[in-house]
Amino acid sequence: MAADPSVLADSRSARLRPPACGQPWILTYHSVCEWTSDPYGITVSPARLDHQLAWLRRHHYTGVSVATLLRTPAAARRGLVGLTFDDGYRDFVHEALPALLRHGCSATVFVLPGRLGGSNEWDRPGPDKPLLTAEEIRTAADAGTEIGSHGLRHRDLTSLTDDELRLETQRSRELLRDLTGVTPEGFCYPYGSVDARVVDAVREAGYGYGCALTPGPPAGPYTLPRTHISHADRAVRLRVKDLRHRLRHRASAAPARLPESAQATAGSGERR
């Protein structure tokens, strides 16, 4: 049975806190595995991920989930960086998660409940990559990973009808709540494609935040900018990306803020 939409809307996290000024630094990963072909630049090797996480710790950063990042008071947020993994590849539990735990980090993985145990058919002609199964998603959640929605089937949301958009946002949230027992707080836009109508749909579905890549005019907690991380990113490139983020957002005139309705809603127990 489908969950009551009003219950999902009311469960939007009131505890997430936007940055006091500017934007938090959030990194975007996809797949972590050994590879020979990576036409879209979305794969890092396990050894490179280990190097990147070690770099973060040497520079006094601790990787955390986006929900943890936004929930932390601004005064205590310095030294935290959001780690996100898009698409929900199966290698997350086998390669990324062990590395995160070794380095004392957590993360958010954005999954596709309409493609459980499937593959990245949207990336053809790229290499076939298997996606997380329902059991693997629960394993990740039990290990402290935040599970967010990437929609149902990785579609460009800006091209959908209102009914299709509602399925990708609201229905995916219902399915993930039923799967993990936790109502997802975060949504990630497939392909980074987002407009005002899509933002409204994500907000109305009850999510507390949305992750984009390069946000357009609709700014705020539903278009959080992120920094793409690739296999090419070693120490110098990571430092440049860190500085670029600081410079780009230090003078942000309109820092992300949660809607008043979300701030006023008391989150009373997400697990069922």
Protein Blocks (a to p, Z undefined) as FASTA:
>chain_A
ZZdfklmmmmpcfkbccdfbhcddddddfbdcddfbdfkopaccfklmmmmmmmmmmnop
acddfklmmmpcfklmgopacdddehiiaklmmmmmmmmmmnopacdddddfklgoiacf
klpcbdcdddddfklmmmmmmnopacddebjnopafklpcfklmmmmmmmmmmmmmmmno
pacfbdcdehhiacfklmmmmmmnopabdcdfbdcfbgcjklcccddddfklcfklmmmm
mmmmmmmmmmocbdcdddfklmmpccehjbZZ
